[in-house]
Amino acid sequence: MLRLIAQFPEPVAASTFFNTINPPDFERSATEEDPRRVAWHEKQFDLYQAVLDLHDGGLIRIVHPANGARPDLMEATAAGYDALA
């Protein structure tokens, strides 16, 4: 996640990358109880937690707070770039 955020040329919503990291592997018509859909949802929550952990660890920062029309836009910090080096 950190690498994807750091490589993006401008501040980005971290959720932009969630389906790249964890693409759905179920049909759109799958029920909410479908085990594949449930597993996908759980992984999505894990990705949100990863974003919080990166932020709490000082590796990414919010450049533009969410405003109701879009989510927080983030970028890597100097410490984030150092962690990738």
C-alpha positions in Angstrom: 0.0 0.0 0.0 2.8 2.4 0.9 4.6 1.8 -2.3 1.4 2.4 -4.4 0.7 5.7 -2.5 4.3 6.8 -2.9 4.4 6.0 -6.6 1.3 8.0 -7.3 2.2 11.5 -8.8 -0.3 13.4 -6.7 -2.2 13.0 -3.4 -4.5 10.0 -3.7 -7.3 8.2 -1.8 -5.7 5.1 -0.5 -8.9 3.2 -1.3 -8.1 3.7 -5.0 -5.8 0.7 -4.7 -7.9 -1.6 -2.7 -9.4 -3.5 -5.7 -5.9 -3.7 -7.3 -4.5 -5.3 -4.1 -7.6 -7.4 -3.4 -9.7 -7.8 -6.6 -13.1 -9.3 -6.2 -13.2 -13.0 -7.1 -16.9 -13.4 -7.1 -19.8 -12.6 -9.5 -21.6 -9.4 -8.9 -24.8 -11.5 -8.4 -23.2 -13.3 -5.4 -25.2 -13.1 -2.2 -23.8 -11.1 0.7 -23.3 -14.5 2.5 -21.2 -15.9 -0.3 -17.9 -17.0 1.4 -15.8 -15.4 -1.4 -17.7 -12.1 -0.9 -17.3 -12.3 2.9 -13.6 -13.0 2.6 -13.2 -10.1 0.2 -15.0 -7.7 2.6 -12.8 -8.9 5.5 -9.7 -8.2 3.4 -11.0 -4.7 2.5 -11.3 -3.9 6.2 -7.8 -5.2 6.7 -6.6 -2.7 4.0 -8.4 0.2 5.7 -6.5 -0.9 8.9 -3.3 -0.9 7.0 -3.9 2.7 5.9 -4.6 3.7 9.5 -1.4 1.9 10.6 0.7 3.7 7.9 -0.8 7.0 9.0 -0.3 6.3 12.7 3.3 5.2 11.9 4.0 8.6 10.2 4.6 6.9 6.8 1.7 8.7 5.0 -0.1 11.9 5.7 -3.4 13.4 4.8 -2.9 16.3 2.4 -6.6 17.0 1.8 -9.1 15.9 4.4 -12.3 14.2 3.2 -15.0 16.7 2.4 -18.1 14.6 1.9 -17.6 14.5 -1.9 -14.3 12.6 -1.8 -12.2 10.7 0.8 -9.0 11.8 2.4 -6.2 12.3 -0.1 -2.8 11.1 1.1 0.8 11.1 0.2 3.9 9.4 1.5 6.0 11.3 4.0 9.8 11.5 4.0 9.8 8.6 6.5 7.6 6.7 4.2 10.0 7.2 1.3 12.9 6.2 3.6 11.1 3.0 4.6 10.8 2.1 0.9 14.4 2.7 0.1 
